[in-house]
Amino acid sequence: MKFTLGLLVGFGLGVAAGLLLAPQSGEATRAQLSEQGIMLRDRGAGLGEELRARASEAMTQGREIYQRTKDELGTIYTRTKSES
């Protein structure tokens, strides 16, 4: 209980200090945050396309490995069954 109270008081004091000691006005800060948000969103879109391409490549490789392993196991099974 004391920890939670201390955490909340510390958070409140930190917010108050941040507001009092801010180097620019609230309007300028909001504009800056908006610009940074747009930049992050644009950068994230490119990242999403790259991730999709990598995932598609990994799926293709996985399917190839699966098919090759399936064929090899089928061959081994057929050979073993015919020897019995």
N, CA, C and O atoms as a GROMACS GRO file, in nm:
protein
  336
    1MET      N    1   0.083  -0.119   0.000
    1MET     CA    2   0.000   0.000   0.000
    1MET      C    3   0.088   0.125   0.000
    1MET      O    4   0.059   0.220  -0.072
    2LYS      N    5   0.194   0.126   0.081
    2LYS     CA    6   0.284   0.241   0.086
    2LYS      C    7   0.355   0.260  -0.047
    2LYS      O    8   0.376   0.372  -0.093
    3PHE      N    9   0.391   0.147  -0.109
    3PHE     CA   10   0.459   0.155  -0.238
    3PHE      C   11   0.370   0.221  -0.343
    3PHE      O   12   0.416   0.309  -0.416
    4THR      N   13   0.243   0.179  -0.350
    4THR     CA   14   0.150   0.234  -0.447
    4THR      C   15   0.129   0.383  -0.423
    4THR      O   16   0.126   0.461  -0.518
    5LEU      N   17   0.113   0.422  -0.298
    5LEU     CA   18   0.096   0.563  -0.265
    5LEU      C   19   0.220   0.642  -0.305
    5LEU      O   20   0.208   0.751  -0.361
    6GLY      N   21   0.335   0.590  -0.276
    6GLY     CA   22   0.460   0.657  -0.314
    6GLY      C   23   0.474   0.667  -0.464
    6GLY      O   24   0.522   0.768  -0.516
    7LEU      N   25   0.432   0.563  -0.534
    7LEU     CA   26   0.437   0.564  -0.680
    7LEU      C   27   0.346   0.672  -0.738
    7LEU      O   28   0.385   0.745  -0.828
    8LEU      N   29   0.226   0.681  -0.685
    8LEU     CA   30   0.131   0.782  -0.734
    8LEU      C   31   0.179   0.924  -0.702
    8LEU      O   32   0.167   1.013  -0.786
    9VAL      N   33   0.232   0.945  -0.583
    9VAL     CA   34   0.283   1.078  -0.545
    9VAL      C   35   0.402   1.114  -0.634
    9VAL      O   36   0.412   1.227  -0.681
   10GLY      N   37   0.491   1.020  -0.657
   10GLY     CA   38   0.606   1.044  -0.744
   10GLY      C   39   0.564   1.075  -0.886
   10GLY      O   40   0.623   1.163  -0.950
   11PHE      N   41   0.464   1.005  -0.935
   11PHE     CA   42   0.414   1.030  -1.069
   11PHE      C   43   0.356   1.172  -1.078
   11PHE      O   44   0.383   1.245  -1.172
   12GLY      N   45   0.275   1.208  -0.979
   12GLY     CA   46   0.215   1.342  -0.977
   12GLY      C   47   0.320   1.451  -0.972
   12GLY      O   48   0.310   1.551  -1.044
   13LEU      N   49   0.422   1.433  -0.888
   13LEU     CA   50   0.529   1.534  -0.879
   13LEU      C   51   0.607   1.541  -1.010
   13LEU      O   52   0.648   1.650  -1.051
   14GLY      N   53   0.628   1.430  -1.074
   14GLY     CA   54   0.698   1.429  -1.202
   14GLY      C   55   0.621   1.501  -1.311
   14GLY      O   56   0.680   1.575  -1.389
   15VAL      N   57   0.492   1.479  -1.315
   15VAL     CA   58   0.408   1.549  -1.414
   15VAL      C   59   0.409   1.699  -1.387
   15VAL      O   60   0.422   1.779  -1.480
   16ALA      N   61   0.394   1.737  -1.260
   16ALA     CA   62   0.394   1.879  -1.225
   16ALA      C   63   0.528   1.944  -1.261
   16ALA      O   64   0.529   2.054  -1.318
   17ALA      N   65   0.638   1.879  -1.230
   17ALA     CA   66   0.770   1.934  -1.263
   17ALA      C   67   0.787   1.945  -1.414
   17ALA      O   68   0.844   2.043  -1.463
   18GLY      N   69   0.740   1.847  -1.487
   18GLY     CA   70   0.749   1.850  -1.634
   18GLY      C   71   0.672   1.965  -1.693
   18GLY      O   72   0.717   2.030  -1.787
   19LEU      N   73   0.555   1.992  -1.638
   19LEU     CA   74   0.474   2.104  -1.688
   19LEU      C   75   0.535   2.238  -1.654
   19LEU      O   76   0.532   2.331  -1.735
   20LEU      N   77   0.592   2.250  -1.536
   20LEU     CA   78   0.651   2.378  -1.494
   20LEU      C   79   0.783   2.406  -1.564
   20LEU      O   80   0.816   2.522  -1.591
   21LEU      N   81   0.858   2.303  -1.594
   21LEU     CA   82   0.992   2.321  -1.649
   21LEU      C   83   0.999   2.293  -1.800
   21LEU      O   84   1.109   2.279  -1.854
   22ALA      N   85   0.886   2.284  -1.867
   22ALA     CA   86   0.884   2.255  -2.010
   22ALA      C   87   0.953   2.368  -2.087
   22ALA      O   88   0.926   2.486  -2.060
   23PRO      N   89   1.040   2.336  -2.183
   23PRO     CA   90   1.114   2.439  -2.255
   23PRO      C   91   1.033   2.512  -2.362
   23PRO      O   92   1.078   2.613  -2.416
   24GLN      N   93   0.915   2.463  -2.394
   24GLN     CA   94   0.832   2.529  -2.495
   24GLN      C   95   0.686   2.523  -2.453
   24GLN      O   96   0.650   2.453  -2.358
   25SER      N   97   0.604   2.596  -2.524
   25SER     CA   98   0.462   2.602  -2.488
   25SER      C   99   0.393   2.470  -2.520
   25SER      O  100   0.446   2.387  -2.594
   26GLY      N  101   0.276   2.453  -2.466
   26GLY     CA  102   0.199   2.331  -2.489
   26GLY      C  103   0.162   2.316  -2.635
   26GLY      O  104   0.163   2.205  -2.689
   27GLU      N  105   0.129   2.427  -2.700
   27GLU     CA  106   0.092   2.423  -2.842
   27GLU      C  107   0.209   2.375  -2.928
   27GLU      O  108   0.191   2.293  -3.018
   28ALA      N  109   0.327   2.427  -2.899
   28ALA     CA  110   0.447   2.385  -2.974
   28ALA      C  111   0.479   2.238  -2.947
   28ALA      O  112   0.519   2.166  -3.038
   29THR      N  113   0.460   2.195  -2.825
   29THR     CA  114   0.487   2.055  -2.790
   29THR      C  115   0.390   1.963  -2.863
   29THR      O  116   0.430   1.859  -2.915
   30ARG      N  117   0.262   2.000  -2.867
   30ARG     CA  118   0.163   1.919  -2.939
   30ARG      C  119   0.196   1.910  -3.088
   30ARG      O  120   0.182   1.804  -3.148
   31ALA      N  121   0.238   2.022  -3.147
   31ALA     CA  122   0.274   2.023  -3.289
   31ALA      C  123   0.393   1.931  -3.314
   31ALA      O  124   0.396   1.856  -3.411
   32GLN      N  125   0.492   1.937  -3.225
   32GLN     CA  126   0.610   1.853  -3.239
   32GLN      C  127   0.573   1.705  -3.226
   32GLN      O  128   0.621   1.621  -3.303
   33LEU      N  129   0.490   1.673  -3.130
   33LEU     CA  130   0.447   1.534  -3.112
   33LEU      C  131   0.367   1.485  -3.233
   33LEU      O  132   0.381   1.369  -3.274
   34SER      N  133   0.286   1.571  -3.290
   34SER     CA  134   0.209   1.535  -3.407
   34SER      C  135   0.302   1.504  -3.525
   34SER      O  136   0.282   1.405  -3.595
   35GLU      N  137   0.402   1.588  -3.546
   35GLU     CA  138   0.498   1.566  -3.654
   35GLU      C  139   0.574   1.434  -3.634
   35GLU      O  140   0.593   1.357  -3.728
   36GLN      N  141   0.616   1.409  -3.511
   36GLN     CA  142   0.689   1.285  -3.482
   36GLN      C  143   0.599   1.164  -3.501
   36GLN      O  144   0.645   1.059  -3.548
   37GLY      N  145   0.472   1.177  -3.466
   37GLY     CA  146   0.378   1.067  -3.487
   37GLY      C  147   0.362   1.035  -3.634
   37GLY      O  148   0.356   0.918  -3.672
   38ILE      N  149   0.355   1.137  -3.718
   38ILE     CA  150   0.342   1.117  -3.862
   38ILE      C  151   0.467   1.047  -3.916
   38ILE      O  152   0.457   0.955  -3.998
   39MET      N  153   0.585   1.092  -3.870
   39MET     CA  154   0.711   1.031  -3.916
   39MET      C  155   0.716   0.884  -3.875
   39MET      O  156   0.757   0.799  -3.955
   40LEU      N  157   0.676   0.853  -3.753
   40LEU     CA  158   0.678   0.713  -3.707
   40LEU      C  159   0.580   0.628  -3.785
   40LEU      O  160   0.609   0.513  -3.818
   41ARG      N  161   0.464   0.684  -3.816
   41ARG     CA  162   0.363   0.610  -3.892
   41ARG      C  163   0.415   0.579  -4.033
   41ARG      O  164   0.398   0.467  -4.082
   42ASP      N  165   0.479   0.677  -4.097
   42ASP     CA  166   0.533   0.655  -4.230
   42ASP      C  167   0.645   0.552  -4.229
   42ASP      O  168   0.653   0.466  -4.317
   43ARG      N  169   0.731   0.561  -4.129
   43ARG     CA  170   0.839   0.464  -4.117
   43ARG      C  171   0.783   0.324  -4.090
   43ARG      O  172   0.836   0.225  -4.140
   44GLY      N  173   0.678   0.317  -4.011
   44GLY     CA  174   0.616   0.188  -3.979
   44GLY      C  175   0.552   0.122  -4.099
   44GLY      O  176   0.550   0.000  -4.108
   45ALA      N  177   0.500   0.203  -4.194
   45ALA     CA  178   0.438   0.145  -4.313
   45ALA      C  179   0.543   0.073  -4.396
   45ALA      O  180   0.516  -0.037  -4.445
   46GLY      N  181   0.660   0.131  -4.412
   46GLY     CA  182   0.768   0.065  -4.487
   46GLY      C  183   0.814  -0.061  -4.417
   46GLY      O  184   0.846  -0.161  -4.482
   47LEU      N  185   0.817  -0.057  -4.287
   47LEU     CA  186   0.859  -0.173  -4.208
   47LEU      C  187   0.760  -0.286  -4.224
   47LEU      O  188   0.798  -0.403  -4.232
   48GLY      N  189   0.631  -0.253  -4.229
   48GLY     CA  190   0.528  -0.355  -4.245
   48GLY      C  191   0.540  -0.429  -4.377
   48GLY      O  192   0.522  -0.550  -4.382
   49GLU      N  193   0.572  -0.355  -4.484
   49GLU     CA  194   0.589  -0.418  -4.615
   49GLU      C  195   0.710  -0.512  -4.613
   49GLU      O  196   0.705  -0.621  -4.669
   50GLU      N  197   0.818  -0.468  -4.549
   50GLU     CA  198   0.937  -0.551  -4.540
   50GLU      C  199   0.908  -0.679  -4.461
   50GLU      O  200   0.952  -0.787  -4.500
   51LEU      N  201   0.834  -0.666  -4.352
   51LEU     CA  202   0.800  -0.783  -4.272
   51LEU      C  203   0.712  -0.880  -4.350
   51LEU      O  204   0.729  -1.002  -4.341
   52ARG      N  205   0.618  -0.826  -4.428
   52ARG     CA  206   0.533  -0.913  -4.510
   52ARG      C  207   0.615  -0.989  -4.613
   52ARG      O  208   0.593  -1.108  -4.635
   53ALA      N  209   0.711  -0.921  -4.676
   53ALA     CA  210   0.796  -0.987  -4.776
   53ALA      C  211   0.878  -1.098  -4.711
   53ALA      O  212   0.890  -1.207  -4.767
   54ARG      N  213   0.935  -1.070  -4.594
   54ARG     CA  214   1.014  -1.172  -4.525
   54ARG      C  215   0.927  -1.289  -4.482
   54ARG      O  216   0.969  -1.405  -4.492
   55ALA      N  217   0.808  -1.261  -4.435
   55ALA     CA  218   0.717  -1.368  -4.392
   55ALA      C  219   0.677  -1.454  -4.511
   55ALA      O  220   0.670  -1.577  -4.500
   56SER      N  221   0.652  -1.391  -4.624
   56SER     CA  222   0.615  -1.466  -4.744
   56SER      C  223   0.730  -1.555  -4.788
   56SER      O  224   0.709  -1.670  -4.826
   57GLU      N  225   0.851  -1.502  -4.784
   57GLU     CA  226   0.969  -1.581  -4.820
   57GLU      C  227   0.987  -1.699  -4.725
   57GLU      O  228   1.018  -1.810  -4.769
   58ALA      N  229   0.968  -1.675  -4.597
   58ALA     CA  230   0.981  -1.782  -4.498
   58ALA      C  231   0.875  -1.890  -4.520
   58ALA      O  232   0.904  -2.009  -4.506
   59MET      N  233   0.754  -1.849  -4.555
   59MET     CA  234   0.647  -1.947  -4.582
   59MET      C  235   0.682  -2.032  -4.704
   59MET      O  236   0.660  -2.153  -4.703
   60THR      N  237   0.736  -1.969  -4.807
   60THR     CA  238   0.774  -2.043  -4.927
   60THR      C  239   0.882  -2.144  -4.895
   60THR      O  240   0.875  -2.259  -4.938
   61GLN      N  241   0.982  -2.102  -4.820
   61GLN     CA  242   1.089  -2.194  -4.782
   61GLN      C  243   1.035  -2.308  -4.696
   61GLN      O  244   1.075  -2.423  -4.712
   62GLY      N  245   0.946  -2.276  -4.604
   62GLY     CA  246   0.886  -2.378  -4.519
   62GLY      C  247   0.809  -2.481  -4.599
   62GLY      O  248   0.817  -2.600  -4.572
   63ARG      N  249   0.733  -2.434  -4.698
   63ARG     CA  250   0.657  -2.528  -4.783
   63ARG      C  251   0.751  -2.618  -4.862
   63ARG      O  252   0.724  -2.737  -4.878
   64GLU      N  253   0.861  -2.560  -4.913
   64GLU     CA  254   0.958  -2.640  -4.988
   64GLU      C  255   1.021  -2.748  -4.899
   64GLU      O  256   1.035  -2.863  -4.941
   65ILE      N  257   1.059  -2.711  -4.780
   65ILE     CA  258   1.120  -2.808  -4.686
   65ILE      C  259   1.019  -2.916  -4.649
   65ILE      O  260   1.053  -3.034  -4.642
   66TYR      N  261   0.894  -2.875  -4.625
   66TYR     CA  262   0.789  -2.971  -4.591
   66TYR      C  263   0.770  -3.071  -4.705
   66TYR      O  264   0.764  -3.192  -4.682
   67GLN      N  265   0.761  -3.022  -4.828
   67GLN     CA  266   0.738  -3.110  -4.943
   67GLN      C  267   0.855  -3.204  -4.964
   67GLN      O  268   0.835  -3.323  -4.990
   68ARG      N  269   0.977  -3.152  -4.952
   68ARG     CA  270   1.097  -3.236  -4.970
   68ARG      C  271   1.102  -3.346  -4.863
   68ARG      O  272   1.130  -3.461  -4.894
   69THR      N  273   1.074  -3.309  -4.737
   69THR     CA  274   1.076  -3.406  -4.627
   69THR      C  275   0.967  -3.510  -4.645
   69THR      O  276   0.989  -3.628  -4.621
   70LYS      N  277   0.850  -3.466  -4.687
   70LYS     CA  278   0.739  -3.558  -4.711
   70LYS      C  279   0.774  -3.659  -4.820
   70LYS      O  280   0.748  -3.778  -4.807
   71ASP      N  281   0.835  -3.608  -4.928
   71ASP     CA  282   0.875  -3.698  -5.037
   71ASP      C  283   0.980  -3.798  -4.991
   71ASP      O  284   0.972  -3.916  -5.023
   72GLU      N  285   1.080  -3.751  -4.916
   72GLU     CA  286   1.186  -3.839  -4.866
   72GLU      C  287   1.130  -3.946  -4.773
   72GLU      O  288   1.166  -4.063  -4.783
   73LEU      N  289   1.041  -3.905  -4.682
   73LEU     CA  290   0.981  -4.003  -4.590
   73LEU      C  291   0.895  -4.104  -4.665
   73LEU      O  292   0.892  -4.222  -4.630
   74GLY      N  293   0.824  -4.057  -4.767
   74GLY     CA  294   0.743  -4.149  -4.848
   74GLY      C  295   0.829  -4.251  -4.919
   74GLY      O  296   0.794  -4.369  -4.927
   75THR      N  297   0.942  -4.206  -4.972
   75THR     CA  298   1.035  -4.297  -5.039
   75THR      C  299   1.091  -4.399  -4.940
   75THR      O  300   1.096  -4.518  -4.971
   76ILE      N  301   1.132  -4.354  -4.823
   76ILE     CA  302   1.186  -4.444  -4.720
   76ILE      C  303   1.079  -4.543  -4.677
   76ILE      O  304   1.110  -4.661  -4.659
   77TYR      N  305   0.956  -4.499  -4.659
   77TYR     CA  306   0.847  -4.588  -4.618
   77TYR      C  307   0.822  -4.695  -4.724
   77TYR      O  308   0.809  -4.813  -4.692
   78THR      N  309   0.817  -4.651  -4.849
   78THR     CA  310   0.791  -4.747  -4.958
   78THR      C  311   0.904  -4.849  -4.967
   78THR      O  312   0.878  -4.969  -4.983
   79ARG      N  313   1.028  -4.804  -4.956
   79ARG     CA  314   1.143  -4.894  -4.962
   79ARG      C  315   1.140  -4.994  -4.846
   79ARG      O  316   1.164  -5.113  -4.865
   80THR      N  317   1.110  -4.943  -4.726
   80THR     CA  318   1.107  -5.030  -4.608
   80THR      C  319   0.994  -5.131  -4.617
   80THR      O  320   1.011  -5.246  -4.577
   81LYS      N  321   0.879  -5.089  -4.668
   81LYS     CA  322   0.764  -5.177  -4.679
   81LYS      C  323   0.790  -5.287  -4.782
   81LYS      O  324   0.749  -5.401  -4.762
   82SER      N  325   0.858  -5.253  -4.890
   82SER     CA  326   0.884  -5.354  -4.994
   82SER      C  327   0.990  -5.455  -4.950
   82SER      O  328   0.993  -5.568  -4.999
   83GLU      N  329   1.078  -5.415  -4.857
   83GLU     CA  330   1.180  -5.507  -4.805
   83GLU      C  331   1.121  -5.605  -4.705
   83GLU      O  332   1.177  -5.713  -4.685
   84SER      N  333   1.010  -5.572  -4.643
   84SER     CA  334   0.953  -5.658  -4.539
   84SER      C  335   0.887  -5.780  -4.593
   84SER      O  336   0.835  -5.861  -4.516
   0.00000   0.00000   0.00000
